[in-house]
Amino acid sequence: MSETFSPRERLQKAIDCQTPDRVPIALRVEYSAALWAGMSCRDFCCYPHKASDVIEAAFDKIGGWDGVDNTWTQGVRFTHLEPQKPMIPGVDLPDDVPMEFSSEPSMTADDYDVAIKQGYYGLYSELIARRGRKFNRRTEEELFLGFAPIYRYWEEKKGVPVIRGGMTRPPVIAFTLLRTFEEVSKDYFRRPDKVLEAVNATYKECIQMGETQSRLVGCNYVFVPISRAASTFMSERLFHKFFFPTFKEIIEQLVKDGFTPRIHADADWTPFLQYFLELPKRKCILELEPMTDMVKAKKILGGHMCLFGDVPPDILSLGTPTDVESYVKKRIEDVGKDGFILANDDMMPHDASYENVKAIVDAGKKYGWS
């Protein structure tokens, strides 16, 4: 069948919870593309233009899809903007091992006071300074302006939207990464007032960070990771006290300012799905993994919010193209062709086979027609 929508139009139709000419497909291709091209993980991590080139090579060879992720920014962005220590291939890790973060915490209990007094940017500046680096808004601006030409290339030369501009972590999510999930979980009970004060003191700057980064690269999608607020990690009482009120305000403000929140929700959100009905209608993308019941998500959120997902990494690493095709076919049948973006679940595993990744696109184009 012939395509009658552009990739951007196809994605927007899905975000509007309507049915495009076929189900849009978005892949988050990472170090696997480097492996297929014979590029080291170090080069993929450290050189954004080279990383974009190998993603483009995979895109062209596979036959194209509708939305690409900004994974070429990952190594440089995390090295300069994250308080956690990045483990760089070829420096801290073997050359052929993907980048990862050290599990060592960078935030202490006393740093809640830093967040309260100095805000989100102040907290990050303080924690990054302890690693011997300087961070401020100028650092962020220079970094994202450096990424902007790659965004323009994909948009203007390839005709494909980049579906992540900036990123904003709601405060509790950031704290669990900086201080560790275990310590913050204890803080909910040891010092709840301090945690809540820090949340309320920082969430507005979270919005500013995501919007600023997105404007600098000319992209209206803001990535909002919220996995550590899922029912897997929080009781409903803690969810309401420490997470949902400010999360809702973050999403509402992003939408008001003209951005599309791409809400990245790993882990099990099935018990909390109804709360997404309180977010702006037909304005967000909800990115789920197989731990959440996607059929139930469609039943509850169909017509209200676009769903995104969720071909599992184990199938891409250990399965066959036939396994992938069967999964994609069933997922499209279960979720429908309205308000759905077909994608791999979260990060593409390093050892995902080219044939299995191609099978996502081939099956999506085979079974996704309206």
Order of alpha helices (4+ residues) and beta strands (2+ residues): alpha-beta-alpha-alpha-alpha-beta-alpha-beta-beta-alpha-alpha-beta-alpha-alpha-alpha-beta-alpha-beta-beta-alpha-beta-alpha-alpha-beta-alpha
